[in-house]
């Protein structure tokens, strides 16, 4: 089992938080050792990007028009490029990626398929704190009051999922999105909501409605949020399936 740790500059836009993004290699290495990781790959920027004008991988244009891609138009070119480099260096059979970055999961599945990289991408559930907050390096930016407010994202997603689970007829997307926004509006520390997306689970294209739950436990859609608690940008999502566990 190998793990990589790298803060990738090409997935940050000029106005974003690359310079202050948390870097905790020693702590990450201790966690990896404790859980039995055999190899920790922590390259330097010059090792992965020896030239300033090197090749980049551009995802299909549709990814820059949907939810997180529209909010961060250059982000997924950086993600695709660095992951292609890591896959070529490490040659994994399986790459495990976290569900929290929903669009990233879909981009990487398309990347390995379209570029014939020979890697199977497995999506693992979002790791959460006991109060439901999705674990993220950016949580370190939250003040104590903001940290107490931040789980509202997960509560809003769960409320919309619960509404869908009770549905016996197709639900308009805007009904689910409006419910999420109402829950977020009840928290005074939510400074802005960038998007609330209801999208197809496999392709991330926006849906205008969602059929009632069916017997299959496979996710059919995904509900995603980007919001700011104070000035801290957080994202979260919840796959929607008939089995909510």
N, C-alpha and C positions, 0 to 999 in steps of 0.2 A: 504494500500500500504506500503510495506516494502522495504528498501534498505540496502545493505551491503557495508561496506567499509573495505577493508583488503588488505594490500600489502603481497601477498602470497610468502613466501620464496621458496617453492618447485617448482615454475615455472621459477626460475632464475638459470641459470648455474653458475658455480663457477667464470667464467670470466666476468659475466654480472654485471648490475648496481644496484643490490639490495640495497647496503648500501647508495647510493646517490639518489635512486628513490624518487621522490617528495611525501611527506606525508603532507596532509593539511586537517586534520580531522575537525578542527573548520570551515574552509571555506566550506568544503563539507557538514557539518551539516547545515550550514546556507542556502545553496542552497536547500537541501532537505526540510527544513522547509518552505522555500518560495514557493516551488512548491506543497506543501501539502502532503508530505510523512508522514505517521502515525508512522512508526517505523524505526529507524536507528540502524542497528546491526553492531557494530564495535568491534569484538572480538580481544583478544590479541593472539599472536603466541602460547603461552603456552596453551590457551584454545582450539585452533583448533588442535594443535600438541603436546599433552601432553607427547608423547614418541618420541625420536629421531628415533627409529626403528619401527615406526608404519606402518600400512598397507597403501599401495599406489595402485591406480587404473592405470593399464597400458592400454592405448588405443590400438586398433589393429595396428599391425606393419606398415601397409600401411600409416598411418598418419605420421610416422616419416621419410617417404621417399618422401613426396610431399611438394613443396614450403616452407611454413613457418615451417612445421614439419621437413624438411630436414635441414633448416637453424638453427633450435633450437630443436635438437632431444629429449631432456628431458622435454621440455616445457609443452607439452600437458598431460603428466602424472600428473604434478603438477596442471594443470587447471582442469582436470577431478576429481582429488582427492579432491581439495578444494571445487569445486562446488557440488560434492556429499555430502560433509559434510554440506555445507550451505543449500542445499535442504533438508537434513534430519533434520536439526535444525529448519529451518523456515517453512517447509512444505508449500511452495507456490503452488497455482494452476497453475499459469503462471509465467514464468521467462522471462523477457525482456532483450535481449542481443544486443549489438551494431554491426552493419554490418561491422565496420572497422576491426574487428578481424575475418576475413572470415572463416579461418580454425577452429577457436574456436567455431563459431556458429555451424558448421557441427559436430564437436566433441561432443558438448553438446547435439545436437539432437540425435546422436547415443547413448550417455551415458544414457539419460533418457529412450530411447526406449529399449535398450538392458538390462538395470538393472531394468526395470519396476518401475521407481521412481514416476510415477504418476504426472509428471510435463509437462506442455506444453511449449515448447520453442518458443518464438516469437522474430523474428529478426526485429529490428527497424533501420531505415536509419542512416547512419553515420552523426554525427553532424559536421558541418563545419564552419569555419570562413568565413566572407564575401568574401575573396579572394579564397576560395575553400580548404584551408588547413584543413585536417581532424583533429579534436580536439583530443589531446593526452596529457597525463601528461608529456611525453618526449619533448613536444614542449618548455617546460621551459628551456631546455638545449641550445636552439638555440640562437646564437648571433643575433643582429639586422640584419646584412647582410644575415645570414643564414635563418632567418625568412622570409625575402623578397624573398629568392630563393626557399623556401620549397614548395610553391604551384605548382611548376613545375611537381610534381608527379601527381596531379589531372589533370593538363592540358594535360599531356601525356596520361593519361587514357581516357580522353574525346576525344582526337584526334583519338585514336584507335576505340573507340565506334562509333564515327561519320563515320569513314571509313566503319565499319561493317553495320551501318544503311543504307548506300548508296549501299550496295552490292546486286547484283542480281544473284550471283553464290557463291558456297562455297568459303570461304576465308581460306587459310592455316594459321595455328596458327603462324608460323614464320613470316608471313607478318605483323600481328598485333603486335607481340612482337618486331619486328624490328622497327616499327614506334614508339612504346613507347621508345625504347632505343635511337632512333635518337633525340626525344624531350628531353630526359634526358641529352644527350650528349651536347646539346646546352647550358646548364647551367653550368658555370665553377665551381660552388660550390658543384656540385654533385661529391663526391669523389669516390663512388663505387656503382655499382648496383648488389645486391645479387641475385635477380631473377626477372624475368617477367614471370608470369604464366597465361596461359589460361586454365581454368579447368571447369569441370562440376559443376553446381551450387549446386547440392544436395550431391554429393559424393567427390568432389574436386580432382578426378583423371584428369590427364592432357589430353587435347584434341589436336588432330593433325590438325583439321580444324573446322570451324564453318559455319553452313548452313546460308543462308540469313534470315533476320528477317521474322518471321511469325506473324499472327494476334494476337496471345496470348501475353498478357502483362507480363506473368510470366517469371522471369529470367530463361534463359536456360544455361547460362555460366557466369563465373566471371573472370575478368581480375585483377590480383593482382601484386603489386610491393613491394619489399623491397629495399631501397636505403639508402645511407649515405650522408647527407648534412654536410660536414666537417666530424666530428667523431660522429655525432648524427644519430642513426638508426631510420628511419621512415618507416612505412608501410601504404599502402592505397590500395583500390580496388574499382571496379565499376561492379555491376551486369549488365549483358547485356540482355536487353529485347527489344521488339519492341516499348514499351512505355518508352522513356528515362526520364520521369519526376520522 
